Amino acid sequence: MPSFDPNQLTINSAHFIGGRHVAGTANTLDVRRPSDNQPYAALPVAEADVVDQAVQNAWQAYKTTNWATRAPRERARVMRRWAELIEADVQYLAKLEAIGSTRPIANAIAWDVPFTAEGIRFFAEFADKIGGDVAATRRESLGMTIAEPYGVIGAIAPWNFPLVMASWKVAPALAAGNAVVLKPSELTPFSVLRLAELAVEAGMPPGIFNIVQGLGHTTGDALVRHPLVSKVTFTGSTRTGAAIMQACAQTGTKPVTLELGGKSPQIVFADAPDLDKVARMVAGAIAGNAGQVCVAGSRLIVQRGVAEQLIEGISSAFAQLHPGPTWSADTTLSPIITPKDAQRIDSMVQRGLEEGAQLAVGGRIGQPVGEGAYYQPTILTGVNSSMEVVRDEIFGPVLTVQVFDDDEEALSLGDHPSYGLAAGIHTADISRALRCARGIEAGTVWVNRYGRSDDYVIPTGGYKRSGIGKDLGKQSYEANLRFKSVLIDI
Ligand code: NAD
């Protein structure tokens, strides 16, 4: 796909309720393009009454249409058709994703849009696979568990992969027969509207998938607290996750799935096969989407003998990245979501340097396009585990480096005191790899690779303060069902 002109793209800005766009009130928010920080559309901000309208619509659709009660294969057929429509719309949808987010157009075409569509297909396939069990009861009885949807699920998504993250929340909920009200991030609100339009076009009953636009602490909070929302599924920061969990507890002990932040290690042993390849992997895992990835491999833990060579390899991979606007075909380094976030990243790096870290490469806000902010991929050496840059999620392209001598030290540096989202282990020794995979407290461990694959069947989710529950995999589908026990005397 060639570059495109961001000023030629049609943007629909609205809520999506009951199967149609609903214009907002006078309360709007300027939404800016991260690439050049220019406002490109005004977003309506839903007050409590609009949230209520969306949830009531979802509840009515859940109760009065046959989305939940139809043959599961018929539900799956609609979802598969939806995935086809998304793929057919890739040119528009990818531009919509790219213009407002940090996703370069080439990535949006090759990954975000097809990954969204295929994920919807993956969850559609579960619709008639999990119905409950017959229990091994006394012979005089027949006991069973019956899987049932919750009703209305409230979904809240972050800005870093707007389509993909939203689809991981919405698709399993819908495939399981629920109705959904989604609140996307106020920073990246538009591409999911197109998803909702296409769902209706595919045959999903109006009102089953709704979107409310607005801020987190008002619109998002009203959604979480709404009495007709029976379950909440959230992806975002650990701090917001805690607030949502509290709101769920205060408004009816609602179950909640939380996919939160991380500070994931990449542990490289001296025997790792092909160090050049490992260097490229480590670089990609922290510079991809400019480090604005929950599973970003932000802490390099490297065995002493190969540290220098690896840092050199990572630096030269960084040097090949090309920052640019997301609508340019040759952009390979994403902008930072807002200039304020670039400042925040830079302040953390500067504080790290004040605490004694050394700058091996990067460390600057650079190459601005218009007023957009980019951050140079950065390597900090000479750090220790008590420094803020090692402890806290930076959510930018900043890699810290710690050196170890033996396996025990590798694991103790690798384990984070509070986060446990993902970890990478690079070694040719399979026993060592398995010992480390078992030893490290993280929800996902990658060996001799880093990052999610298109194996949707592998669930993703955090240990410790990185979250509760899973996205993807069978587990994530099941989390959108509740199980009723039925016992019959024969
Ligand atoms: P955020 O927590 O600021 O916002 C996420 C969403 O929550 C937004 O839609 C926001 O409007 C909403 N929100 C904020 N406060 C709320 C409240 N009180 N009640 C209800 N909703 C509220 O996170 P972000 O900056 O959009 O995303 C970045 C964070 O997300 C990072 O910490 C990253 O690690 C995490 N993340 C995790 C995963 C994962 O799978 N574990 C994936 C992507 C991002």
Residues whose N, C-alpha, C, O or C-beta is under 5 A from the ligand:
A	BS01	NAD	I156 A157 P158 W159 K183 P184 S185 E186 G214 L215 G216 H217 G220 D221 T235 G236 S237 T238 T240 A243 E259 L260 G261 G262 V293 C294 S466
